[in-house]
């Protein structure tokens, strides 16, 4: 039996399955919503028959995004347009055209599923200049007759502003490819990231044939709760309003004071930083203050998702990681992403343990809670699913009175060769 400082797994508290029931109002037909949003933008623009339309697709695992885009493409084709999708993801996918095509395929977006070409290239053009720096855009998009932005609106993991992660960011960083993302992040390290995105987005909207964007907001269960077509001249005004709504939908853990948070998996399709900083309460970005809450003393991450293709950006947000996660790292892809984002701390490799039992038995020594039986621990699948938990018994009294939380029966953790067995949530 694994031991650390004479403690054993038998000294750990029992654990209880917990689930958060959120009030949700999902879009009943996301594909139809995508069609309607595209139809609204078509009506406003009056594109000619045969017009090529470049449609953005990013690297995040957004559950309803493929269906929304399929509906938009279908409507564009019915109108006589010739849409194509292009990867819009900065340096992800190893900053290669084929790597970014693979990222889209892993997220369920291929030429076959979308019903249109996927044009993947790292070539960019200079669309203009902002504050002395060039503003870049994907060459395929810049040469199309129209550009249709599509993205989820959500709180960003690096900064807080009126505009965070959404249509403007997709234009500046996603459509800017590797060179645009690097230029943007370097500028942000020198100044105000929100202002930099807004200023560069304004240049792109003026210089490129951007017709507008399709914005998606997710509810706490990762389903679309709102889909809207926004004309290009309304994006800068409308996006802050959509962001405010997205903040209200953001799912978080039902407890904000833990000794140890266990995250089963981190990955690029989960969050640009591997784990959503708004969920774990850590930003670790130069110039940005660390939030007061939630307060998780230590974070242990067990694995890296396959669609990350070894990109472990965000590993530095953890205190402890499983050796298997480190074995899956592709340092080349990770460091390309680091060089693009400009924040090195997020790629620092933390303490590495050989198995889950070692991480749990290390907790009393590194959390200030010397009695293993009193440890406040929560385990989640990833930061997109913080409402599916396994919690230690010391948390039960607090969660029993928390509205919307249901609890199961207490049980001991089970291990095989030192690692937690599946099916614990």
Secondary structure, 3 states (H helix, E strand, C coil): CCEECCEEHHHCCCEEEEEECCCCCCCCCHHHHHHHHHHHHHHHHCCCCCCEEEEEECCCCCCCHHHHHHHHHHHHHHCCCEEEEEECCCCCHHHCHHHHHHHHHHCCCCHHHHCCEECCCCCEEEEEEECCEEEEEEHHHHCCCEEEEEEECECCCCCCCCCCECHHHHHHHHCCHHHHHHHHHHHHHHCCHHHHHHHHHHHHHHHCCEEEEEEEEECCCCCEEEEEEEEHHHHHHHHHHHHHHHHHHCCCCCCCEEEEEEECCECCCCCCCCCCHHHHCCCCCCCCCCCCCCEEEEEEECCECHHHCCCCCCHHHCCEEEHHHHHCCCHHHHHHHHHHHCCCHHHCCCEEECCHHHHHHHHHHHHCCCCHHHCCEEEECCCCCCCEEEEEHHHHHHHHCCCCEEEEEEECCCEECCEECCCCC
